[in-house]
């Protein structure tokens, strides 16, 4: 098999390997980040030498390759995905590093909400005072990431309220005021969505397993088909020899 490299595009010929692969002339580009390669059968041209990049790069782009900077700097879909994930992780780390650190506050008197209510009295919850609001805001600064990501692992409005012995609604009020009305309140608020997501993931997993089984069965079928075609070819050649001998 001879190979000719031109502007990062390798042209090579391949002999037939089976009835399904008649061989011929092919073009190939290789990922600059890994050994992955994109191959396609060469088109037939008449006259002058063809524009190889104009022939190969559009087809590689359709297959998910990044060929913006030419064949020598092409990047395969797998490496593009890895680069995208690495960039997302880096941006997440930068976002966390830029989060403001809550300023330490001097000890203050115990908020009214934290004072014990005498037994036997069923009083309505008192209105949130400024001390309770400051206390809740400081706690949120410790355990709340941001409005998009919500609480850190294990924390919710309910847990914050229990840890400070304040009404859960107070925590919700302060969170919405500091981080916006659309901020996430915790895992318990998303229970229906999580249940639906788990069901969808289970269905997707089942479909994937079924698809893999079908793919394996098709591979067995293709091998059997290739063997039958090869046997038919041998029989046809023997029959032709017999007919020629018989005359």
C-alpha positions in Angstrom: 0.0 0.0 0.0 1.6 3.3 -1.1 0.9 6.6 0.7 1.3 10.2 -0.5 1.0 13.1 1.9 -0.2 16.5 0.7 -1.0 19.3 3.1 -1.8 16.9 5.9 -4.0 14.7 3.7 -2.7 11.2 3.0 -3.7 9.5 -0.2 -3.4 5.7 -0.2 -4.6 2.6 -2.0 -6.0 -0.5 -0.4 -6.5 -3.9 -2.0 -9.9 -5.6 -1.8 -10.3 -7.6 1.4 -13.8 -9.0 0.9 -16.8 -8.7 -1.3 -18.0 -5.9 0.9 -14.7 -4.0 0.7 -13.6 -3.8 -3.0 -10.6 -1.6 -2.1 -9.5 1.5 -4.1 -8.0 4.9 -3.4 -8.7 6.7 -0.1 -8.0 10.0 1.6 -7.1 10.2 5.3 -6.5 13.0 7.9 -5.2 12.4 11.4 -6.2 14.1 14.7 -3.4 16.4 15.9 -4.1 15.4 19.5 -4.4 11.6 19.2 -4.0 8.8 16.7 -7.7 8.9 15.6 -8.1 9.2 11.8 -10.9 10.1 9.3 -10.9 8.2 6.0 -13.0 8.5 2.9 -13.0 7.0 -0.6 -11.3 9.3 -3.0 -13.5 10.9 -5.7 -12.7 10.5 -9.3 -11.4 13.6 -11.1 -10.6 14.3 -14.7 -7.8 16.7 -15.7 -5.8 18.7 -13.2 -4.9 17.7 -9.6 -8.0 18.0 -7.3 -8.4 20.4 -4.4 -7.8 17.8 -1.6 -8.9 20.0 1.2 -12.1 20.9 -0.7 -12.7 17.2 -1.1 -12.0 15.9 2.4 -12.5 18.7 4.9 -16.3 19.2 4.3 -16.9 15.4 4.8 -14.7 15.4 8.0 -16.7 18.4 9.3 -20.0 16.5 8.8 -18.5 13.7 10.8 -17.9 16.0 13.8 -14.2 17.0 13.2 -12.9 20.5 13.8 -11.1 21.4 10.5 -11.3 25.1 10.8 -7.5 25.5 10.7 -6.9 22.9 7.9 -6.0 19.2 7.7 -2.7 19.4 9.7 -4.5 20.9 12.7 -7.7 18.8 12.5 -9.2 17.6 15.8 -11.4 14.5 16.2 -14.8 14.6 17.9 -13.4 12.7 21.0 -10.7 15.2 21.6 -13.1 18.1 21.1 -15.4 16.6 23.8 -12.5 16.2 26.2 -11.3 19.8 25.6 -14.9 21.1 26.2 -15.1 19.2 29.5 -11.7 20.4 30.6 -12.7 24.0 29.8 -16.0 23.7 31.8 -14.1 22.3 34.8 -11.6 25.2 34.7 -14.4 27.8 34.4 -16.2 26.2 37.4 -13.0 26.4 39.5 -12.5 30.1 38.5 -16.1 30.9 39.5 -15.7 29.2 42.9 -12.4 31.1 43.5 -14.1 34.4 42.7 -17.0 33.9 45.2 -16.9 36.6 47.9 -16.0 35.5 51.4 -18.5 36.6 54.1 -17.0 39.2 56.4 -16.7 38.1 60.0 -19.1 39.7 62.4 -18.8 40.5 66.0 -20.8 38.3 68.4 -24.3 39.8 68.9 -27.2 39.2 71.2 -29.2 36.0 70.5 -32.0 36.7 67.9 -35.5 36.7 69.2 -36.2 33.6 67.1 -33.7 31.6 69.0 -35.1 32.3 72.5 -37.1 29.5 74.0 -40.9 29.8 74.2 -42.4 28.9 77.6 -44.1 25.5 77.6 -47.8 25.5 77.1 -47.9 28.6 75.0 -48.9 28.3 71.4 -47.6 31.6 70.0 -47.4 32.5 66.4 -43.8 32.6 65.0 -42.3 36.0 65.6 -41.4 38.2 62.7 -37.8 37.8 61.5 -35.6 40.5 63.1 -32.4 41.9 61.7 -30.2 39.7 63.9 -31.8 36.5 62.6 -31.5 37.8 59.0 -27.7 38.4 59.5 -27.3 35.0 61.0 -29.1 33.2 58.2 -27.2 35.2 55.6 -23.8 34.3 57.1 -24.8 30.6 57.2 -25.8 30.8 53.5 -22.5 32.3 52.7 -20.8 29.2 54.1 -23.0 26.5 52.4 -24.6 28.1 49.3 -22.6 28.1 46.1 -24.5 30.4 43.8 -27.9 31.0 42.3 -27.3 28.6 39.4 -25.7 25.7 41.4 -27.6 26.1 44.6 -26.5 24.5 47.9 -23.3 22.6 48.5 -23.7 18.8 48.9 -26.1 17.8 51.7 -27.4 21.3 52.4 -31.0 22.6 52.0 -33.3 25.3 53.3 -34.6 22.8 55.8 -31.1 21.8 57.1 -30.0 25.4 57.4 -33.2 26.2 59.4 -32.6 23.2 61.7 -29.0 24.1 62.3 -30.0 27.7 63.3 -33.3 26.8 65.0 -35.2 29.2 62.9 -38.3 28.8 60.7 -37.6 27.4 57.3 -39.5 30.2 55.6 -37.1 32.7 57.1 -34.2 30.9 55.3 -36.2 30.9 52.0 -36.9 34.7 52.4 -33.2 35.5 53.0 -32.0 33.2 50.2 -34.4 34.7 47.7 -33.4 38.2 48.7 -29.7 37.6 48.5 -29.5 35.2 45.5 -32.7 36.0 43.6 -36.2 34.7 43.6 -35.3 32.0 41.1 -32.4 30.5 43.2 -32.4 26.8 44.0 -33.8 25.9 47.5 -32.4 22.4 47.9 -32.8 18.8 46.8 -36.2 18.4 48.3 -37.6 21.1 46.0 -36.5 19.0 43.0 -37.7 15.6 44.1 -40.3 15.3 41.2 -37.7 16.4 38.6 -35.1 14.0 40.1 -37.6 11.1 40.0 -38.4 11.8 36.4 -34.7 12.1 35.5 -34.0 8.7 37.1 -36.8 7.1 35.2 -35.5 8.6 31.9 -32.0 7.4 32.7 -33.2 3.9 33.4 -35.1 3.9 30.1 -32.1 5.2 28.2 -29.9 2.5 29.8 -32.3 -0.2 28.8 -32.4 1.1 25.2 -28.6 1.3 25.1 -28.3 -2.3 26.2 -30.9 -3.4 23.6 -29.0 -1.4 20.9 -25.7 -3.1 21.9 -27.3 -6.5 21.7 -28.7 -5.7 18.2 -25.3 -4.4 17.2 -23.6 -7.6 18.3 -26.1 -9.7 16.4 -25.5 -7.6 13.3 -21.8 -8.2 13.6 -22.4 -12.0 13.7 -24.7 -11.7 10.7 -22.1 -9.7 8.8 -19.4 -12.2 9.4 -21.6 -15.1 8.4 -22.7 -13.2 5.2 -19.0 -12.5 4.3 -18.2 -16.2 4.7 -21.2 -17.2 2.5 -20.3 -14.7 -0.2 -16.7 -16.0 -0.2 -17.9 -19.6 -0.5 -20.2 -18.6 -3.4 -17.3 -16.9 -5.1 -15.2 -20.1 -4.8 -18.1 -22.2 -6.1 -18.6 -19.9 -9.1 -14.9 -20.1 -10.0 -14.9 -23.9 -9.7 -18.1 -24.1 -11.8 -16.5 -21.9 -14.5 -13.4 -24.1 -14.5 -15.6 -27.3 -14.9 -17.6 -25.7 -17.7 -14.4 -24.7 -19.5 -12.9 -28.2 -19.1 -16.1 -30.0 -20.3 -16.1 -27.7 -23.2 
